[in-house]
Amino acid sequence: MAVKAARTLLNLPYYSASMQVSVDGTMVKYHSRRHRASASAEFQAQYMPTGPVFAAREGSLEHFLTERYCLYQLDHHGAPYRLEIHHPRWPLQPAEADLVRNSMATANAITLPAQATLLHYAKRLDMVAWLPDRLTR
């Protein structure tokens, strides 16, 4: 239902998928398989936090990547809009992961770099969103 609402109301590129998540201690095992012939994709990994919770320091890369408070998108007619969101600061933890399978990027014509990834873990973060505002020129 959330995927259909996001695609219909906000024109977001969300897809239905089969997903499984299990937790063993602090290790999270995650598997997602998108079932759409023209854009099938799969992601399977296990990951875990490796350090204490921290708030990203303002001006840091972590702050830039996580402290986002709006979403920009085009509606079904190609007109831009902004969706304002609010959430507390992310309770980040350093993390490690074992990526078993990842065809999500290639399914979206994205080439991932060969360099090591920057990983963080957050157990949960609640947020609220407002109705989208149409942007005018």
C-alpha positions in Angstrom: 0.0 0.0 0.0 2.9 2.4 0.8 4.5 1.8 -2.5 1.3 2.4 -4.4 0.6 5.6 -2.5 4.2 6.9 -3.1 4.0 6.2 -6.8 0.5 7.5 -7.3 0.5 10.6 -5.0 4.2 11.7 -5.1 5.5 10.1 -8.4 8.3 8.5 -6.4 10.2 5.6 -8.1 9.1 3.0 -5.5 8.6 -0.7 -6.4 6.9 -3.6 -4.8 9.4 -6.2 -3.4 9.6 -9.3 -1.3 11.6 -8.5 1.8 12.9 -10.4 4.8 14.7 -9.1 7.9 16.0 -11.1 10.8 18.1 -10.0 13.8 20.6 -12.2 15.6 22.0 -10.2 18.5 23.2 -7.0 16.9 23.6 -8.6 13.4 20.8 -7.7 11.0 20.2 -10.0 8.0 18.3 -8.3 5.2 17.1 -9.5 1.8 15.0 -7.6 -0.8 14.0 -8.8 -4.2 12.1 -6.4 -6.5 9.6 -8.3 -8.7 9.1 -6.2 -11.9 10.2 -7.6 -15.2 11.6 -4.3 -16.6 13.4 -3.4 -13.4 14.1 -6.5 -11.3 16.7 -6.1 -8.7 18.0 -7.7 -5.6 19.9 -6.7 -2.4 21.1 -9.1 0.3 23.4 -8.2 3.1 24.1 -8.6 6.8 25.2 -5.7 8.9 25.8 -4.6 12.4 26.8 -1.6 14.5 30.4 -1.6 15.7 30.5 1.4 18.1 28.5 3.7 20.3 25.7 6.0 19.1 26.7 9.5 18.1 25.1 12.6 16.5 26.8 13.8 13.3 29.0 16.9 13.8 27.7 19.9 11.8 29.8 20.3 8.7 30.8 16.7 8.6 30.1 14.3 5.7 27.8 12.3 8.0 25.8 15.5 8.8 25.6 16.4 5.1 24.4 12.9 4.2 21.8 12.4 6.9 20.4 15.7 8.0 18.0 16.2 5.1 14.7 17.9 5.7 13.0 18.1 2.4 12.6 16.0 -0.8 12.4 17.4 -4.3 10.6 15.6 -7.1 8.6 16.2 -10.3 4.9 15.4 -10.3 3.2 13.3 -13.0 3.0 16.4 -15.2 6.7 17.3 -14.9 6.2 20.2 -12.4 8.6 20.4 -9.5 7.5 20.1 -5.9 9.1 20.1 -2.4 8.0 17.8 0.4 9.0 19.1 3.8 9.9 16.5 6.5 10.9 16.7 10.1 12.9 14.2 12.2 15.3 14.3 15.1 19.0 14.0 14.5 20.0 10.5 13.3 21.3 8.3 16.2 24.3 7.0 14.1 26.7 4.2 14.9 29.7 3.1 12.9 28.9 -0.2 11.2 30.3 -3.0 9.1 28.5 -5.0 6.4 28.8 -8.0 4.2 27.1 -7.3 0.9 26.1 -10.7 -0.5 24.2 -9.5 -3.6 23.5 -6.0 -4.9 21.9 -5.5 -8.3 20.0 -2.4 -7.2 22.5 0.1 -8.6 22.8 -1.6 -12.0 19.1 -1.9 -12.3 19.0 1.9 -12.1 21.9 2.5 -14.4 24.3 3.5 -11.5 27.9 2.4 -11.4 29.2 2.0 -7.9 32.8 2.9 -7.2 35.3 0.2 -6.2 36.4 2.1 -3.1 35.4 1.1 0.4 31.9 2.3 1.4 31.1 4.6 4.3 28.7 2.7 6.6 26.6 3.8 9.5 23.8 2.1 11.4 20.7 3.6 12.9 18.2 1.4 14.8 15.2 3.6 14.2 14.1 7.1 13.3 10.6 8.4 13.3 9.6 11.3 11.0 6.7 13.4 9.9 6.0 14.9 6.5 3.7 17.7 5.2 1.8 17.8 2.0 3.9 18.7 -1.0 4.3 22.3 -2.2 4.4 23.1 -5.9 7.5 25.1 -6.8 7.0 28.1 -9.1 9.6 29.8 -11.2 
